[in-house]
Amino acid sequence: MPPPPPPKKPNQNPLLDFRSIRDDAWYTVGRLIFSKRNGSLTVRFLEFGASDDEKFNIRDFKSLKELDDFVSRFRPACVQIQDEECKNLKRLVYVCALLEESEQDRKFYNGYIESIHRAPHSHKGREEICSCEYVVGWLEGPKAKETEQMRLDRICKIPPGSALSDHALECFVNMSRAQIDLVSDGNHVPAKKEVLSRVQTRSNCLSQKSSPVSKKPSLAKSEFTSAKSFGRSCKVHTKNKEATLLKKSLQGNNVINVEAIVKDKNLGGISMTPEVHTKNEEATLLKKSLQ
């Protein structure tokens, strides 16, 4: 019996594609290098040198949306569609296709199958060769919203799955989220204190404006006078009744708040003055108002 195949390394991650910040084209990732000490992630592309690396730091992201947009640039690596698989392609299927601007400028961008022109397949030995033509609508790149006809060898399928299966990327994302939460909490605390301070200041100002000069509570203006202020519950009707009621109140109190007296159309024009008077001053004021 042949020996069993060697087990996969536990830290071996599946290949990923990354949409470059520089040209928005998709490239296969050769390695992701995460530095916990610096809070950085280096994207090294397959078959490219270190000079083409793209580096990111946890402080680059000011919000969770910015971080999510960054994560969406990663995905499981696209796989070229084999000739015998062409029958599985349908209209409006999303694909990643090769855009050939020149021999030196060959980049992959997302698109979709707009139409398919089927043709009989040929064979070269045991190999099946697709002869169909595909019209791809570009969704990204310099030809976005345009269409282009191509053969199957330029089209790749986009596999499902999450890019966060990569351990280095997962650690970087978690550290970035913690950094965003830390900055967000630090910005919110002073803001809350400032808002509370403004509310308290405004409340104090309103309290000072609404308080009378004597700092004594005044009675509400209504059709009924307060029994607590005048010693009994009654209804103000005429000039004579109001005078009698006021005289009785003066007998048991040294001062009275004139603002508490209800202004009624039957009072005969009694003056309403928001001041506190003594018994003698109040009697004089009442006599003048009753004349």
C-alpha positions in Angstrom: 0.0 0.0 0.0 1.2 3.5 -0.8 1.9 5.7 2.2 -0.9 8.1 3.2 -0.6 11.6 2.0 1.0 14.0 4.5 -1.6 15.9 6.6 -2.2 19.6 5.8 -0.5 22.1 8.1 -3.1 23.6 10.5 -2.0 27.2 9.7 -2.2 26.6 5.9 -4.8 29.0 4.5 -6.6 28.9 1.2 -5.6 31.3 -1.5 -7.2 34.7 -1.5 -7.7 37.4 -4.1 -7.4 41.1 -3.2 -8.7 44.1 -5.0 -5.7 46.4 -5.2 -6.0 49.9 -3.8 -3.8 51.2 -6.7 -5.8 50.1 -9.7 -8.9 48.2 -8.3 -7.9 45.1 -10.2 -8.0 41.6 -8.6 -4.7 39.9 -7.8 -4.0 36.6 -6.1 -2.5 37.0 -2.6 0.8 35.1 -2.0 1.0 35.9 1.7 -0.6 38.1 4.4 1.8 39.3 7.0 0.3 40.5 10.2 2.3 42.4 12.9 0.5 42.6 16.2 3.2 44.9 17.6 2.8 47.5 14.8 -0.9 46.8 14.2 -0.2 46.4 10.5 -1.1 44.0 7.7 1.1 43.6 4.6 -0.5 42.1 1.4 2.1 40.4 -0.7 0.9 39.3 -4.1 1.7 36.0 -5.8 4.5 36.2 -8.3 5.2 39.9 -7.4 8.1 41.4 -5.5 8.1 43.2 -2.1 8.0 46.6 -4.0 4.4 45.8 -5.0 3.3 45.1 -1.4 0.3 47.0 -0.1 0.4 47.9 3.6 -2.4 48.8 6.0 -2.6 49.8 9.7 -5.4 49.5 12.2 -5.4 53.3 12.5 -6.3 53.6 8.8 -10.0 52.9 9.6 -12.2 55.6 11.2 -15.4 53.7 11.2 -16.7 50.1 10.9 -18.0 50.9 7.4 -14.5 51.7 6.3 -13.2 48.5 7.8 -16.0 46.5 6.2 -15.2 48.0 2.8 -11.6 47.0 3.3 -12.6 43.4 4.1 -14.8 43.2 1.1 -11.7 43.6 -1.1 -10.7 40.1 0.0 -12.4 36.9 -1.3 -11.5 33.3 -2.0 -9.3 33.1 -5.1 -11.1 32.8 -8.4 -10.7 29.7 -10.4 -10.4 29.5 -14.2 -13.4 27.7 -15.8 -12.5 24.5 -17.6 -13.7 23.9 -21.2 -15.9 21.0 -20.2 -17.6 23.3 -17.6 -18.9 25.9 -20.1 -22.3 24.3 -20.1 -22.6 25.5 -16.5 -22.3 29.1 -17.5 -25.6 31.0 -17.8 -26.6 34.5 -18.6 -26.2 37.1 -15.8 -23.8 35.0 -13.9 -21.1 37.0 -12.1 -17.5 36.3 -13.2 -14.0 37.7 -13.0 -12.6 38.2 -16.5 -9.2 39.1 -17.9 -9.0 42.6 -19.5 -6.2 42.8 -22.0 -5.2 46.4 -22.7 -1.9 45.2 -24.0 0.6 42.3 -23.6 2.1 44.0 -20.6 -1.3 45.3 -19.2 -3.4 42.2 -18.3 -5.7 42.6 -15.3 -8.7 40.9 -13.9 -12.0 42.8 -13.2 -15.5 41.7 -12.2 -18.2 41.4 -14.8 -21.2 39.3 -15.8 -22.2 37.1 -18.7 -24.4 39.1 -20.9 -24.9 36.6 -23.7 -23.4 33.2 -24.9 -23.0 32.1 -28.5 -22.8 28.3 -28.3 -20.6 26.3 -30.7 -19.6 22.6 -31.0 -16.6 21.7 -29.0 -13.5 20.3 -30.6 -11.0 17.8 -29.1 -7.3 17.6 -29.0 -6.5 14.1 -28.0 -8.5 13.6 -24.8 -8.7 17.3 -24.1 -11.9 19.1 -24.8 -11.7 22.6 -26.3 -14.6 25.0 -25.9 -15.4 27.0 -29.1 -18.2 29.1 -27.6 -18.1 32.9 -27.5 -19.1 35.0 -24.5 -20.1 38.6 -24.2 -19.0 40.0 -20.9 -20.4 43.2 -19.4 -17.7 44.9 -17.3 -18.6 46.1 -13.8 -15.2 47.5 -12.9 -12.0 48.8 -14.4 -11.4 51.3 -17.3 -14.1 49.7 -19.4 -16.8 49.6 -16.7 -20.4 49.6 -18.2 -19.0 48.4 -21.6 -19.2 44.9 -23.1 -16.5 42.7 -24.7 -16.6 39.4 -26.6 -14.1 36.8 -25.5 -13.3 33.1 -25.2 -13.6 30.9 -22.2 -9.9 31.0 -21.3 -10.3 34.6 -20.1 -13.1 33.9 -17.7 -12.9 32.8 -14.1 -15.7 31.8 -11.7 -16.0 33.4 -8.3 -16.2 30.8 -5.5 -18.4 31.4 -2.5 -16.9 31.7 1.0 -15.4 34.1 3.5 -12.0 35.6 3.3 -11.8 35.7 7.1 -10.8 32.1 7.1 -7.3 33.5 6.8 -5.9 33.7 10.3 -3.7 36.8 9.7 -6.6 38.7 8.2 -8.9 37.7 11.0 -6.5 38.9 13.6 -6.0 42.2 11.8 -9.8 42.8 11.5 -10.4 42.0 15.2 -7.6 44.4 16.2 -9.0 47.1 13.9 -12.5 46.8 15.4 -11.1 47.1 18.9 -9.2 50.3 17.8 -12.4 51.8 16.3 -14.4 51.0 19.5 -11.6 52.6 21.6 -11.5 55.8 19.6 -15.3 55.9 19.4 -15.7 55.6 23.2 -13.0 58.3 23.7 -14.9 60.7 21.4 -18.3 60.1 22.9 -17.5 60.7 26.6 -16.5 64.3 26.3 -19.5 64.9 23.9 -21.9 63.5 26.5 -20.4 65.7 29.2 -20.6 68.7 27.0 -24.2 68.1 26.2 -25.1 67.6 29.8 -23.3 70.8 30.7 -25.2 72.7 28.1 -28.5 71.3 29.3 -27.7 72.1 32.9 -26.7 75.7 32.0 -29.8 76.2 30.0 -31.9 74.8 32.9 -30.3 77.1 35.4 -30.9 80.1 33.1 -34.5 79.2 32.6 -34.9 78.7 36.4 -33.5 82.2 37.1 -35.7 83.8 34.5 -38.9 82.1 35.7 -38.2 82.8 39.5 -39.9 85.9 41.0 -37.8 88.6 42.6 -39.1 87.6 46.1 -38.1 84.0 45.4 -41.5 83.0 46.7 -43.8 80.7 44.6 -46.6 82.6 42.9 -50.0 81.1 42.4 -51.3 80.1 39.0 -53.6 82.5 37.2 -57.0 80.8 36.9 -60.6 81.3 37.6 -60.3 79.9 41.1 -58.1 81.4 43.8 -56.0 79.1 46.1 -57.5 78.2 49.5 -53.9 77.9 50.8 -53.2 81.6 50.0 -56.5 83.1 51.1 -57.5 80.7 53.9 -60.5 79.3 52.1 -61.7 78.0 48.7 -63.9 80.5 46.9 -64.7 81.9 43.4 -64.0 85.5 42.5 -67.1 87.2 40.9 -67.6 90.9 41.7 -65.7 93.9 42.9 -67.4 93.8 46.4 -66.7 90.1 47.0 -63.1 90.5 45.9 -62.7 93.4 48.4 -64.2 91.4 51.2 -62.0 88.5 50.5 -58.9 90.6 50.4 -59.8 92.3 53.7 -60.1 89.0 55.4 -56.8 87.8 54.1 -55.1 91.0 55.3 -56.3 90.4 58.8 -54.4 87.1 59.1 -51.4 87.9 56.9 -48.7 90.6 56.9 -48.0 90.3 53.2 -49.8 89.1 50.1 -48.7 88.5 46.5 -50.9 90.6 44.3 -50.0 88.5 41.3 -52.0 85.7 42.9 -55.3 87.6 42.6 -57.2 86.5 39.6 -58.0 89.0 37.0 -61.6 88.6 36.0 -63.8 90.7 33.7 -66.1 91.4 36.7 -63.3 92.8 38.9 -63.8 96.3 37.5 -60.2 96.7 36.4 -58.3 95.7 39.5 -54.6 96.4 38.9 -52.4 93.2 38.6 -48.9 94.1 39.9 -46.3 91.2 40.4 -44.9 92.7 43.6 -45.1 91.9 47.3 -46.7 94.6 49.5 -47.3 95.1 53.2 -50.8 95.2 54.7 -51.0 99.0 54.6 -49.6 99.2 51.0 -52.1 96.6 49.9 -55.0 98.4 51.5 -54.1 101.6 49.7 -53.7 99.8 46.4 -57.1 98.1 46.7 -58.8 101.4 47.5 -57.3 103.0 44.4 -58.3 100.1 42.2 -61.9 100.1 43.6 -62.5 103.8 42.9 
